[in-house]
Amino acid sequence: MESSAEGIRAVKLSLLGLGTTSLFQLGIVLISGSVALLADTVHNFSDALTAVPLWIAFLLGRRTATRTYTYGFGRAEDLAGLFIVAMISLSAVVAAAESIHRFFAPQPVQNLGWVLAAGLVGFAGNELVAIYRIRVGRKIGSAALIADGIHARTDGFTSLAVVAGVIGTWLGFPLADPIVGLLISVAIAILLWGTVRDIGRRLMDGVNPALTDKLAGVVRRHAPADSTSRLRWSGHKLHAEISIPAGSCSDLAELAALAADLKHAAAHALPNIGSVEVVPRFD
């Protein structure tokens, strides 16, 4: 409950920060006609909107398990990740289409000083949000929140690309603006691949091997020989299953004591642990 509350607070503040940044940039787009800034603004709006499904996912994750969803609602975070992928894809298409259009129908960019300022504000706003999202995501173990923080950090660098486009225009190269818009589209596409890979790994129950090794070390130290273990994520919580040989405990009291010891050791080794199941294995 506490970790979900921290996640909700993080998405609320990041939504406010990126929303304010995007609205400022949109105002500059309207008075300047900069397609590079438009591409960056669209991307920032999409990044801000990714806070909404994460917010919903954290709220769902706080609900208790039901007869239908017997493992709870932690997987809602992974579904929110799919929405993030869709928003990144949409922003890449919009940015690329508008940039290509400006190659064939160029428009002069006005108020270059304001465009430069908007690019710098976009970088600062995204970087602050990225630092906050990543810090909270690592604290509570939310891969979706960490990925969204990296998303914001990449947005910050695309804002710096807008600054480069302004400088190119000042130097007498007006096509710098749509060229930078296309470069931003490429950057979004690269980000999309990384996000798809990370979200897909979670959906396939992929776990960092370092975490698997930590649990295996706990099992070697505290469980009988030939015991095995495995991990899976559900939202921002890790769930462990430890299988022990059926004949290793003489009675239920000994099994309960072993299970309590393993749960305590696993929680100490893996701070984001959710549940630990200790089950006899009949070979």
C-alpha positions in Angstrom: 0.0 0.0 0.0 2.8 2.4 0.9 4.8 1.7 -2.3 1.7 2.2 -4.4 1.0 5.5 -2.7 4.5 6.7 -3.5 4.0 5.6 -7.1 0.7 7.5 -7.3 2.3 10.6 -5.9 5.2 10.4 -8.4 2.8 10.1 -11.4 0.7 13.0 -10.1 3.7 15.4 -9.8 5.2 14.3 -13.1 1.9 14.8 -14.8 1.7 18.3 -13.4 5.4 19.1 -14.3 5.3 17.8 -17.9 1.8 19.2 -18.5 3.0 22.7 -17.6 6.1 22.3 -19.7 4.1 21.1 -22.7 1.6 23.9 -22.5 4.4 26.5 -22.4 6.0 24.9 -25.5 2.7 24.7 -27.3 2.2 28.5 -26.9 5.7 29.0 -28.4 4.8 26.7 -31.3 1.7 28.8 -32.1 3.7 32.0 -32.4 6.8 30.6 -34.0 5.8 27.8 -36.5 8.7 25.6 -35.5 8.1 22.0 -36.6 11.0 20.8 -34.4 9.4 22.4 -31.4 6.0 21.0 -32.4 7.5 17.5 -32.6 9.1 17.9 -29.2 5.8 19.3 -27.7 3.8 16.4 -29.1 6.3 14.0 -27.5 6.1 15.8 -24.2 2.3 15.7 -24.2 2.4 12.0 -24.8 4.9 11.5 -22.0 2.7 13.5 -19.7 -0.3 11.3 -20.6 1.6 8.1 -19.8 1.2 9.1 -16.1 -2.5 8.5 -16.4 -2.5 4.7 -17.0 0.3 4.3 -14.4 -1.9 6.2 -11.9 -4.8 3.8 -12.7 -2.4 0.8 -12.4 -1.1 1.8 -9.0 -4.7 2.3 -7.8 -5.7 -1.2 -9.1 -2.5 -2.7 -7.6 -3.7 -1.7 -4.1 -6.9 -3.8 -4.4 -7.0 -7.2 -2.7 -7.2 -10.4 -4.7 -10.6 -11.7 -5.7 -12.0 -15.1 -6.7 -11.4 -14.1 -10.3 -8.1 -12.4 -9.9 -6.6 -14.7 -7.4 -3.1 -13.2 -7.7 -4.3 -9.6 -7.3 -4.1 -6.8 -9.8 -0.3 -6.1 -10.0 -0.2 -7.0 -13.7 -2.1 -3.7 -14.4 1.3 -2.0 -14.4 2.4 -4.1 -17.3 -0.8 -3.2 -19.2 0.0 0.4 -18.5 3.3 -0.2 -20.1 1.5 -1.3 -23.3 -0.3 2.0 -23.3 3.0 3.8 -23.0 4.3 1.9 -26.0 1.2 3.0 -28.0 1.7 6.7 -27.0 5.3 6.6 -28.0 4.4 5.1 -31.4 1.7 7.8 -32.0 4.1 10.6 -31.2 6.8 9.2 -33.5 4.3 9.0 -36.4 2.9 12.6 -35.8 6.4 14.1 -35.5 7.7 12.4 -38.7 4.6 13.3 -40.8 4.7 17.0 -39.8 8.4 17.2 -40.5 8.1 15.6 -43.9 5.3 18.0 -44.7 7.5 21.0 -43.8 10.2 19.8 -46.3 7.7 20.2 -49.2 5.8 23.2 -47.7 8.4 25.1 -45.7 7.3 27.8 -43.4 9.4 30.5 -41.8 10.2 30.1 -38.1 9.5 33.2 -36.1 10.6 34.3 -32.6 13.6 32.1 -32.6 14.6 33.4 -29.2 11.4 32.1 -27.7 11.9 28.7 -29.5 15.3 28.5 -28.0 13.9 29.3 -24.5 11.2 26.7 -25.0 13.7 24.0 -25.9 15.8 24.8 -22.8 12.6 24.7 -20.6 11.6 21.4 -22.2 15.0 19.9 -21.3 14.9 21.2 -17.7 11.3 20.0 -17.2 11.9 16.6 -18.6 15.2 16.0 -16.7 13.6 17.0 -13.3 10.7 14.6 -14.0 13.1 11.9 -15.1 15.2 12.1 -12.0 12.1 12.0 -9.8 10.4 9.1 -11.6 13.6 6.9 -11.7 14.4 7.6 -8.0 10.9 6.6 -6.9 10.7 3.7 -9.4 13.9 2.2 -8.0 12.8 2.7 -4.5 9.5 0.8 -4.9 10.7 -1.6 -7.6 8.4 -0.3 -10.4 9.9 -1.1 -13.8 7.1 0.8 -15.5 7.9 4.0 -13.5 11.6 3.6 -14.2 10.9 3.1 -17.9 8.7 6.2 -17.9 11.5 8.2 -16.2 14.0 7.1 -18.9 11.3 8.1 -21.5 11.3 11.6 -19.9 15.1 11.8 -20.0 15.1 11.0 -23.7 12.5 13.7 -24.2 14.9 16.1 -22.6 17.6 15.4 -25.1 15.2 15.9 -28.0 14.4 19.3 -26.5 18.1 20.1 -26.8 17.8 19.0 -30.5 15.3 21.8 -30.9 17.9 24.2 -29.6 20.3 22.9 -32.3 17.6 23.5 -34.9 17.3 27.1 -33.8 21.0 27.7 -34.0 21.1 26.2 -37.5 18.3 28.6 -38.6 20.2 31.5 -37.1 23.2 30.4 -39.2 21.1 30.6 -42.4 20.0 27.0 -42.8 16.2 27.0 -42.5 15.9 23.3 -43.3 17.5 22.7 -40.0 14.1 22.9 -38.3 12.4 20.0 -40.2 15.6 18.0 -40.2 15.8 18.2 -36.5 12.1 17.2 -36.4 12.9 14.0 -38.3 15.9 13.3 -36.0 13.5 13.6 -33.1 11.2 11.1 -34.8 14.2 8.7 -35.1 15.0 9.2 -31.4 11.4 8.3 -30.5 11.6 5.2 -32.6 14.8 4.1 -30.9 13.2 4.7 -27.5 10.1 2.7 -28.6 12.3 -0.4 -29.3 13.8 -0.2 -25.8 10.5 0.2 -24.2 8.9 -2.7 -26.1 11.8 -4.9 -25.1 11.4 -4.0 -21.4 7.6 -4.3 -21.3 7.7 -7.5 -23.3 10.2 -9.0 -20.8 7.9 -8.3 -17.9 4.9 -9.7 -19.7 6.9 -12.9 -20.3 7.8 -13.1 -16.6 11.4 -12.1 -17.3 13.5 -11.3 -14.3 17.0 -9.8 -14.0 19.4 -12.7 -13.6 21.1 -10.9 -10.7 17.8 -11.1 -8.7 17.5 -14.8 -9.5 21.0 -15.3 -8.3 20.3 -13.5 -5.0 17.3 -15.7 -4.3 19.3 -18.8 -5.3 22.0 -17.7 -2.7 19.3 -17.5 0.0 18.1 -21.0 -0.9 21.6 -22.4 -0.8 22.2 -21.0 2.7 18.9 -21.7 4.3 17.1 -24.5 2.4 17.9 -28.3 2.2 20.1 -29.5 -0.6 18.5 -29.9 -4.0 16.0 -27.1 -3.3 15.1 -24.8 -6.3 13.7 -21.4 -6.7 12.2 -19.0 -9.2 10.9 -15.4 -9.4 8.3 -13.5 -11.3 7.2 -9.8 -11.2 3.6 -8.7 -10.5 3.6 -5.0 -10.9 6.3 -3.6 -8.7 6.5 -6.6 -6.4 8.6 -9.8 -6.8 6.9 -13.1 -6.0 9.1 -16.1 -5.1 8.5 -19.8 -5.2 10.9 -22.1 -3.4 10.6 -25.9 -3.9 12.2 -28.2 -1.3 12.5 -32.0 -1.4 9.4 -33.5 0.1 11.3 -35.7 2.6 13.5 -32.9 3.9 11.2 -31.9 6.8 9.9 -34.5 9.3 6.7 -32.8 10.3 4.6 -29.7 9.6 6.1 -27.7 12.4 9.6 -28.1 10.9 8.3 -27.1 7.5 6.6 -24.0 8.9 9.8 -23.0 10.7 11.8 -23.5 7.5 9.3 -21.5 5.5 9.4 -18.6 8.0 13.2 -18.6 7.9 13.3 -18.6 4.1 10.7 -15.8 3.9 12.7 -13.6 6.3 16.0 -14.2 4.4 14.4 -13.6 1.0 12.8 -10.3 2.2 16.2 -9.2 3.4 18.0 -10.1 0.2 15.3 -8.7 -2.1 13.7 -5.5 -0.7 10.9 -5.6 -3.3 9.7 -9.0 -2.4 6.0 -9.5 -2.3 5.1 -13.1 -1.4 7.3 -16.2 -0.8 5.8 -19.6 -1.3 7.6 -22.6 0.1 6.3 -25.9 -1.3 7.4 -29.5 -1.1 8.6 -31.1 -4.3 7.7 -34.7 -5.1 10.2 -35.9 -7.7 
